[in-house]
Amino acid sequence: MTRQNAYNFGFDSIDGRAVPLSDFQGSVIMVVNTASQCGLTHQYIGLQKLWDQYKNRNFMLIGVPSNDFGNQESGNLSEIKTFCETNYGVDFLLTSKVRVKGAGAHPFYTWADSQVNFFRKPRWNFHKYIVDSTGELVGSFSSLCAPQSSRIIRAIDLCLSET
């Protein structure tokens, strides 16, 4: 049996387009569960800056709206997209709204959770997973870790140096 990696999964974009992660083979991918009505929503600023910094360097940033934590992403897809673009200038990839924990969790999150210990799983909005250029999960960063923290920058730079 072939071992799974991130390339076995995909999302639907916020516009309804299928986005297989295999489309990003050879790139470093950061997947972040997001919410528009969270005390951490300001992290969209740092995520957009991170995207601007790395988007031309084999890097893909994927924002995954979810209503799993505190019901803080209750809007429909059009409202979420408009909110992110208008308030934060987001132009990185946003997906449709999915579950990231529990029964019915999106398959990517089920897989990612199986790769880390309990303390490295999403426990709130804006949890960050980093996948290297071979599709392996190499980083898991809590919601409180800012998108442009030195820990995240080091992880991305290390993965990019290995491509």
C-alpha positions in Angstrom: 0.0 0.0 0.0 1.3 3.5 -0.9 1.9 5.8 2.0 -0.3 8.9 2.0 1.0 12.4 1.9 -0.6 15.8 1.4 -0.8 15.3 -2.4 -3.5 12.6 -1.8 -5.9 15.4 -0.8 -7.5 18.5 -2.2 -9.9 21.2 -1.4 -12.6 23.2 -3.3 -11.7 26.8 -3.7 -14.0 29.4 -2.2 -15.2 29.9 -5.8 -16.0 26.2 -6.2 -13.0 25.1 -8.3 -11.4 21.8 -7.4 -7.8 22.3 -6.0 -5.9 19.1 -5.7 -2.8 19.6 -3.5 -0.9 17.5 -6.1 -1.1 20.6 -8.3 1.5 22.1 -5.9 4.1 19.2 -6.0 7.5 20.7 -5.5 6.2 23.6 -3.5 6.1 24.3 0.2 2.4 24.5 1.3 1.1 26.2 4.4 -2.5 25.3 5.3 -4.2 27.5 7.9 -7.8 27.1 9.3 -9.3 30.6 9.4 -12.3 32.4 10.8 -13.7 35.9 10.2 -15.0 36.7 13.7 -12.2 35.5 15.9 -9.9 37.4 18.2 -7.0 36.1 15.9 -8.6 37.3 12.6 -6.0 40.0 12.5 -3.6 37.2 11.5 -4.9 37.7 8.0 -2.5 40.7 7.9 0.5 38.5 8.6 -0.7 35.7 6.3 -1.0 38.2 3.4 2.5 39.6 4.1 3.8 36.0 4.2 2.1 35.3 0.9 3.6 38.4 -0.6 7.0 37.5 0.6 7.1 33.9 -0.7 4.5 33.6 -3.5 7.2 33.7 -6.2 9.4 31.1 -4.4 7.6 27.7 -4.8 5.3 28.5 -1.9 1.5 28.1 -1.6 -0.6 29.5 1.2 -4.1 28.1 1.6 -6.7 29.6 4.0 -9.3 27.1 5.1 -12.4 28.8 6.6 -14.0 26.7 9.4 -16.7 27.2 11.9 -15.4 24.5 14.2 -14.1 26.8 17.0 -16.5 29.1 18.7 -18.8 29.3 15.7 -16.6 32.2 14.4 -17.0 31.6 10.7 -20.8 31.6 10.3 -20.9 33.5 6.9 -21.5 31.9 3.5 -18.7 31.6 1.0 -19.4 35.0 -0.7 -19.5 36.8 2.6 -16.2 35.2 3.7 -14.5 36.0 0.4 -15.7 39.6 0.5 -14.7 40.0 4.1 -11.2 38.7 3.5 -10.6 40.7 0.4 -12.1 44.0 1.6 -10.7 44.1 5.1 -7.3 42.4 4.7 -6.5 42.4 0.9 -6.3 38.7 0.9 -5.4 37.3 -2.5 -4.0 33.9 -1.4 -6.1 30.8 -2.0 -9.2 30.4 0.1 -11.1 27.2 0.2 -14.7 26.4 0.8 -15.7 26.2 4.4 -14.9 22.8 5.9 -14.7 20.9 9.3 -11.1 20.6 10.6 -11.9 18.5 13.7 -14.1 15.7 14.8 -16.6 13.6 12.9 -16.8 14.8 9.3 -13.4 16.5 9.4 -11.9 17.2 5.9 -9.7 14.3 4.8 -6.6 16.5 4.8 -7.1 17.4 8.4 -7.8 13.8 9.4 -4.5 12.8 7.7 -2.5 15.7 9.2 -3.9 15.0 12.7 -2.6 11.4 12.3 0.9 12.8 11.7 1.2 14.8 14.9 0.6 14.3 18.6 -2.4 15.7 20.4 -0.7 19.0 21.3 0.1 19.7 17.6 -3.5 19.4 16.4 -5.7 22.5 15.7 -7.2 23.6 19.0 -8.5 26.9 17.7 -8.7 29.1 14.6 -5.5 30.0 12.7 -3.6 26.8 13.4 -0.8 26.4 10.7 0.4 23.2 9.0 3.5 23.3 6.8 4.0 20.6 4.1 7.4 20.3 2.4 8.0 20.0 -1.3 7.6 16.2 -1.2 4.1 16.3 0.4 5.3 15.5 3.9 3.9 17.3 6.9 6.9 19.0 8.5 5.5 21.7 10.8 2.5 22.3 13.0 2.1 25.7 14.7 -0.5 26.8 17.2 -2.9 29.5 16.7 -0.9 31.8 18.9 2.2 31.5 16.7 2.1 34.6 14.4 2.3 33.9 10.6 5.5 35.9 10.4 7.1 34.4 13.5 10.8 33.4 13.3 9.7 29.8 13.8 7.5 29.8 10.8 9.9 31.7 8.6 12.7 29.3 9.6 10.5 26.3 8.7 9.5 27.7 5.3 13.1 28.8 4.5 14.4 25.4 5.4 11.9 23.6 3.2 12.6 26.0 0.3 16.3 25.4 0.6 15.7 21.7 0.2 13.7 22.1 -3.1 
